[in-house]
Amino acid sequence: MANYPQLDNASGVWNLREVYDAVMGGYWPNANNRAIVAGGFTPSYTSTIEHFSMITSGDSTVFGDLSNSRGEFGAMSNFTRCIFAGGNSAVSPNSTNIIDYVQFNTTGNAADFGDLGAATYRSTGTGGNATRGIVTEGNSDGDQLQFITPTTLGSAIDFGNRTVSGTYVAGVTSPTRVCFGGAFTPSVSNIIDFVEIATTGNAIDFGDYTFQNGDQGIAWQATVSNNVRAVTSGGTINASAPNFTGVGDHTKEMNYITIATTGNSTYFGDLDATLGRTDGASRTSHSGWADTTRGLFFGGIYRNATSTNGNIYPTTIDYITIDTPGGSTDFGELTGQGASGSACGNNTRALVHKGSDGGTMKTIDYVTIATTGNAIDFGDLAVGRTSTSAASNTTKATFVGGINISYSSGYRVRNEIEIVSIDTPGNATDHGDIRDFIGSGTNLNTAYMAGLSGNAA
């Protein structure tokens, strides 16, 4: 997808189809630079809504309150309004049918929007565009889809049904289509289905995430995309998979889908197929980044190596050409071992926080995506940590949260947001903090987060 002119750089020629996609998809350039987060656990449920600027460093501040204390709800927005639907609370019967909303530009408490058709929780699978928002029913026996019109107050209307029931559904969207992936309970699912936003009706099967050897379900994999094709590599096999032999059983397979079409994932190739590693190619907890042509995978954990706990932290960087299925190819080496970190960048340069070599690390490496070779030291984070998340635009990269495991009493989960300029090597600087909202004592703040970037393509 092409870069879109920003308000401070409005030169260029616009394709009318791109304008339509940007408007319907909700990413037309505009002056709203506010991000909103709401609810969750403190460790009890909270009603707090907070906000921060996406262009100015600083901690989040209180925006207002939800109409009740809750978490595990669905959220969606357009240019002016942020909407929160359903959720789980401490008050029996726990699940709720409340929909409330705030206006981005006006701080204050949330107002009533309407109601869902039924009380629901863990309704995290949402999608839509500027004119219609769709939310999944998050109950373990629920498959209902409902929709609202973000610009008009009112209760949700039945859209149709998913092809599978379950909680903790993932939702991804384009200007015209929403794909829903998997489910957690009553059983783990690898089903992907989709709806066309403009047309109500039941979801249609998109396909399944599949493996050549029959395995189903993975975690801690790395995924890269060029906006046409998404390639997922490696990971830890679900314990229900037929070839699972024990904790830490990893895979070397890469599989891909074409985002705009339907179908099961297709075998792409194997990790490290050309590297001849004596410790095997199966790998997990690695990081990935891509430009429009090439996808890179950094570090990770190999299985069945002669090392502590049977794991080894490699310095491997390998790459694929996203449009050409095949095994990964040697790109170069990191400056040292690294796993459970995060990667981001732009179309020219990829940055990777190496995460862990058995302990926690500060180091950020970088490579030029189009040129193979070893990574170069970029700088350091202020605090050594692992399990960070990363997000970037074309000029800035942020590294968020993570875990510091150097505390004698266990671990401490971090709340720092640190930022670098992608084109200027140097140490990261403080951008602000994520609010302390999980746990107490040594178990503070946030880890295992997801990072979302404006695509550099």
Residue pairs with C-beta under 8 A, 6 or more apart in sequence:
1 18
1 21
1 227
1 455
1 457
2 15
2 18
2 457
3 394
3 456
3 457
4 18
4 22
4 27
4 28
4 29
5 11
5 12
5 14
5 29
6 29
7 29
7 30
7 31
10 29
19 28
20 175
21 174
21 175
22 28
22 29
22 175
23 130
24 129
24 130
24 131
24 175
24 176
25 129
25 130
25 173
25 174
25 175
26 77
26 78
26 79
26 129
26 130
27 454
28 79
30 79
32 79
32 80
32 104
32 105
33 53
33 54
33 55
33 56
34 51
34 52
34 53
34 54
34 104
34 105
35 51
35 52
35 53
35 54
36 49
36 50
36 51
36 63
36 77
36 82
36 102
36 104
37 49
37 50
37 51
37 60
37 435
38 48
38 49
38 50
38 63
38 66
38 75
38 82
38 84
38 110
39 45
39 46
39 47
39 48
39 49
39 66
39 69
39 70
39 71
39 73
39 84
39 87
40 46
40 71
40 437
40 438
41 71
41 437
41 438
42 437
42 438
43 438
43 439
43 440
44 69
44 90
45 69
45 70
45 71
45 88
45 89
45 90
46 69
46 71
46 437
47 65
47 66
47 67
47 68
47 69
47 70
48 62
48 65
48 66
49 62
49 63
49 64
49 65
49 66
49 102
49 109
49 110
50 60
50 61
50 62
50 63
50 435
51 60
51 61
51 63
51 107
52 58
52 59
52 60
52 61
52 432
57 419
57 429
57 430
57 431
57 432
58 431
58 432
59 432
59 433
59 435
60 432
60 433
60 434
60 435
63 102
63 107
63 108
64 102
64 107
64 108
64 109
64 110
65 109
65 110
66 84
66 100
66 109
66 110
67 98
67 100
67 109
67 110
67 112
68 89
68 91
68 96
68 98
69 89
69 90
70 87
70 88
70 89
70 96
70 98
71 87
71 88
71 89
72 87
72 88
72 121
72 122
72 123
72 124
72 138
73 84
73 85
73 86
73 87
73 88
73 121
73 123
73 124
74 84
74 85
74 86
74 87
74 123
74 124
74 125
74 126
74 135
74 136
74 138
75 82
75 83
75 84
75 85
75 126
76 82
76 83
76 85
76 126
76 127
76 128
76 133
76 135
76 150
77 83
77 104
77 150
78 130
78 150
78 151
79 104
79 130
80 103
80 104
80 105
81 101
81 102
81 103
81 104
81 150
81 151
82 101
82 102
82 104
83 99
83 100
83 101
83 113
83 133
83 148
83 150
84 98
84 99
84 100
84 101
84 110
85 98
85 99
85 116
85 123
85 126
85 135
85 148
85 156
86 95
86 96
86 97
86 98
86 99
86 116
86 119
86 120
86 121
86 123
86 135
86 138
87 95
87 96
87 98
87 121
87 123
88 94
88 95
88 96
88 121
88 122
89 95
89 96
93 119
94 121
95 119
95 120
95 121
95 138
95 139
96 119
96 120
96 121
97 115
97 116
97 117
97 118
97 119
97 120
98 112
98 115
98 116
99 112
99 113
99 114
99 115
99 116
99 148
99 155
99 156
100 110
100 111
100 112
100 113
101 110
101 111
101 113
102 108
102 109
102 110
102 111
112 153
113 148
113 153
113 154
114 148
114 153
114 154
114 155
114 156
115 155
115 156
116 135
116 146
116 155
116 156
117 144
117 146
117 155
117 156
117 157
117 158
118 137
118 142
118 144
120 137
120 138
120 139
120 142
121 138
121 139
121 167
122 138
122 139
122 167
122 168
122 184
123 135
123 136
123 137
123 138
123 169
124 136
124 138
124 168
124 169
124 170
124 171
125 135
125 136
125 138
125 168
125 169
125 170
125 171
125 180
126 133
126 134
126 135
126 136
126 171
127 133
127 134
127 171
127 172
127 173
127 178
127 179
127 180
127 197
128 134
128 147
128 150
128 173
128 178
128 197
129 173
129 175
129 176
129 197
130 150
131 149
131 150
131 151
132 147
132 148
132 149
132 150
132 197
132 198
133 147
133 148
133 149
133 150
134 145
134 146
134 147
134 159
134 171
134 178
134 195
134 197
135 145
135 146
135 147
135 148
135 156
136 142
136 144
136 145
136 162
136 169
136 171
136 180
137 143
137 144
137 145
137 146
138 167
138 168
138 169
139 165
139 167
140 165
140 166
140 167
140 185
140 186
141 165
141 186
142 165
143 161
143 162
143 163
143 164
143 165
143 166
144 158
144 161
144 162
145 158
145 159
145 160
145 161
145 162
145 195
145 203
146 156
146 157
146 158
146 159
147 156
147 157
147 159
147 200
148 154
148 156
148 157
158 200
159 195
159 200
159 201
160 195
160 200
160 201
160 202
160 203
161 202
161 203
162 169
162 180
162 193
162 202
162 203
163 191
163 193
163 202
163 203
163 204
163 205
164 183
164 189
164 191
164 193
165 183
165 186
166 182
166 183
166 184
166 185
166 186
166 187
166 189
167 183
167 184
167 185
168 182
168 183
168 184
168 185
169 180
169 181
169 182
169 183
170 180
170 181
170 182
171 178
171 179
171 180
171 181
172 178
172 179
172 181
173 179
173 197
174 259
174 260
175 197
176 196
176 197
176 198
177 194
177 195
177 196
177 197
177 260
178 194
178 195
178 197
179 192
179 193
179 194
179 206
180 192
180 193
180 194
180 203
181 191
181 192
181 209
182 188
182 189
182 190
182 191
182 192
182 209
183 189
183 191
188 217
188 238
188 240
190 208
190 209
190 210
190 216
190 217
191 205
191 208
192 205
192 206
192 207
192 208
192 209
192 257
193 203
193 204
193 205
193 206
194 203
194 204
194 206
194 262
195 201
195 202
195 203
195 204
204 262
205 262
206 262
206 263
207 257
207 262
207 263
207 264
207 265
208 216
208 264
208 265
209 216
209 217
209 218
209 232
209 255
209 264
209 265
210 216
210 255
210 264
210 265
211 241
211 251
211 253
211 255
212 253
212 267
213 242
213 243
213 253
214 241
214 242
214 243
215 237
215 238
215 241
215 242
215 243
215 244
215 251
216 238
216 240
216 241
216 242
217 237
217 238
217 240
217 241
218 232
218 234
218 235
218 236
218 237
218 238
218 251
219 235
219 236
219 238
220 235
220 236
220 284
220 285
221 232
221 233
221 234
221 235
221 236
221 284
222 232
222 233
222 234
222 235
222 286
222 287
222 288
222 297
222 300
223 230
223 231
223 232
223 233
223 288
224 230
224 231
224 233
224 288
224 289
224 290
224 295
224 296
224 297
224 320
224 322
225 231
225 259
225 290
225 295
225 322
226 290
226 291
226 292
226 293
226 295
226 322
226 323
226 457
227 259
227 292
227 455
227 457
228 258
228 259
228 260
228 323
229 256
229 257
229 258
229 259
229 322
229 323
230 256
230 257
230 259
231 254
231 255
231 256
231 268
231 295
231 320
231 322
232 254
232 255
232 256
232 265
233 253
233 254
233 271
233 283
233 286
233 288
233 297
233 328
234 250
234 251
234 252
234 253
234 254
234 271
234 282
234 283
234 284
234 286
234 297
234 300
235 250
235 251
235 284
236 248
236 249
236 250
236 251
236 284
237 243
237 244
237 249
237 250
237 251
238 244
241 249
243 249
248 284
248 303
248 309
248 310
248 311
249 303
250 282
250 283
250 284
250 301
250 302
250 303
251 282
252 270
252 271
252 272
252 280
252 281
252 282
252 283
253 267
253 268
253 270
253 271
254 267
254 268
254 269
254 270
254 271
254 320
254 328
255 265
255 266
255 267
255 268
256 265
256 266
256 268
256 322
256 325
257 263
257 265
257 266
266 325
267 325
268 320
268 325
268 326
269 320
269 325
269 326
269 327
269 328
270 281
270 327
270 328
271 281
271 282
271 283
271 297
271 318
271 327
271 328
272 281
272 283
272 316
272 318
272 327
272 328
273 281
273 326
273 327
273 328
274 327
274 328
274 329
274 330
275 281
275 316
275 318
275 328
275 330
277 302
277 314
277 316
279 302
279 303
279 304
279 305
279 306
279 312
279 314
280 302
280 303
280 304
280 305
281 302
282 302
282 303
282 304
283 300
283 301
283 302
283 303
283 314
284 300
284 301
284 303
285 300
285 301
285 339
285 340
285 355
286 297
286 298
286 299
286 300
286 301
286 339
287 297
287 298
287 299
287 300
287 341
287 342
287 343
287 352
287 355
288 295
288 296
288 297
288 298
288 343
289 295
289 296
289 298
289 343
289 344
289 345
289 350
289 351
289 352
289 369
290 296
290 322
290 369
291 346
291 347
291 348
291 369
291 370
291 456
291 457
292 347
292 457
293 321
293 322
293 323
293 370
294 319
294 320
294 321
294 322
294 369
294 370
295 319
295 320
295 321
295 322
296 317
296 318
296 319
296 331
296 343
296 350
296 367
296 369
297 316
297 317
297 318
297 319
297 320
297 328
298 316
298 317
298 334
298 338
298 341
298 343
298 350
298 352
298 354
298 365
299 313
299 314
299 315
299 316
299 317
299 334
299 337
299 338
299 339
299 341
299 352
299 354
299 355
300 313
300 314
300 316
300 339
301 311
301 312
301 313
301 339
301 340
302 311
302 312
302 314
303 310
303 311
304 310
305 311
305 312
306 312
308 358
313 337
313 338
313 339
313 356
313 357
313 358
314 337
315 333
315 334
315 335
315 336
315 337
315 338
316 330
316 333
316 334
317 330
317 331
317 332
317 333
317 334
317 367
317 374
317 375
318 328
318 329
318 330
318 331
319 328
319 329
319 331
319 372
320 326
320 328
320 329
330 372
331 367
331 372
331 373
332 367
332 372
332 373
332 374
332 375
333 374
333 375
334 352
334 354
334 365
334 374
334 375
335 354
335 363
335 365
335 374
335 375
335 376
335 377
336 354
336 357
336 363
337 354
337 357
337 358
338 352
338 354
338 355
338 356
338 357
338 361
338 363
338 365
339 354
339 355
339 356
339 357
339 386
340 355
340 356
340 386
340 387
341 352
341 353
341 354
341 355
341 356
341 361
341 386
341 388
342 352
342 353
342 355
342 388
342 389
342 390
342 399
342 451
343 350
343 351
343 352
343 353
343 390
344 350
344 351
344 390
344 391
344 392
344 397
344 398
344 451
344 453
345 351
345 366
345 369
345 392
345 397
345 422
345 456
346 392
346 393
346 394
346 395
346 422
346 456
347 369
347 394
347 456
347 457
348 368
348 369
348 370
349 366
349 367
349 368
349 369
349 422
349 423
350 366
350 367
350 369
351 364
351 365
351 366
351 378
351 390
351 392
351 397
351 420
351 422
352 364
352 365
352 366
352 375
353 361
353 363
353 364
353 381
353 388
353 390
353 399
354 361
354 363
354 364
354 365
355 361
355 385
355 386
355 387
355 388
355 402
356 386
359 384
359 405
359 406
360 384
360 385
360 386
360 402
360 403
360 404
360 405
360 406
361 384
361 385
361 386
362 380
362 381
362 382
362 383
362 384
362 385
363 377
363 380
363 381
364 377
364 378
364 379
364 380
364 381
364 399
364 420
364 428
365 375
365 376
365 377
365 378
366 375
366 376
366 378
366 425
367 373
367 374
367 375
367 376
376 425
377 425
378 420
378 425
378 426
379 420
379 425
379 426
379 427
379 428
380 427
380 428
381 388
381 399
381 416
381 418
381 427
381 428
382 416
382 418
382 427
382 428
382 430
383 404
383 414
383 416
384 404
384 406
385 401
385 402
385 403
385 404
385 414
386 402
386 403
386 404
386 405
387 401
387 402
387 403
387 447
387 448
388 399
388 400
388 401
388 402
389 399
389 400
389 401
389 402
389 449
389 450
389 451
390 397
390 398
390 399
390 400
390 451
390 453
391 397
391 398
391 400
391 451
391 452
391 453
392 398
392 422
392 453
392 454
392 456
393 453
393 454
393 456
394 422
394 454
394 456
395 421
395 422
395 423
396 419
396 420
396 421
396 422
397 419
397 420
397 421
397 422
398 417
398 418
398 419
398 431
398 451
399 417
399 418
399 419
399 428
400 416
400 417
400 418
400 434
400 446
400 449
400 451
401 413
401 414
401 415
401 416
401 417
401 434
401 445
401 446
401 447
401 449
402 413
402 414
402 416
402 447
403 411
403 412
403 413
403 414
403 447
404 411
404 412
404 413
404 414
405 411
407 442
409 441
409 442
410 442
410 443
411 442
411 443
412 442
412 443
412 444
412 445
413 438
413 439
413 443
413 444
413 445
413 446
413 447
414 445
414 446
414 447
415 433
415 434
415 435
415 436
415 444
415 445
415 446
416 430
416 433
416 434
417 430
417 431
417 432
417 433
417 434
418 428
418 429
418 430
418 431
419 428
419 429
419 430
419 431
420 426
420 427
420 428
420 429
434 445
434 446
436 444
436 445
437 445
437 446
438 444
438 445
438 446
439 445
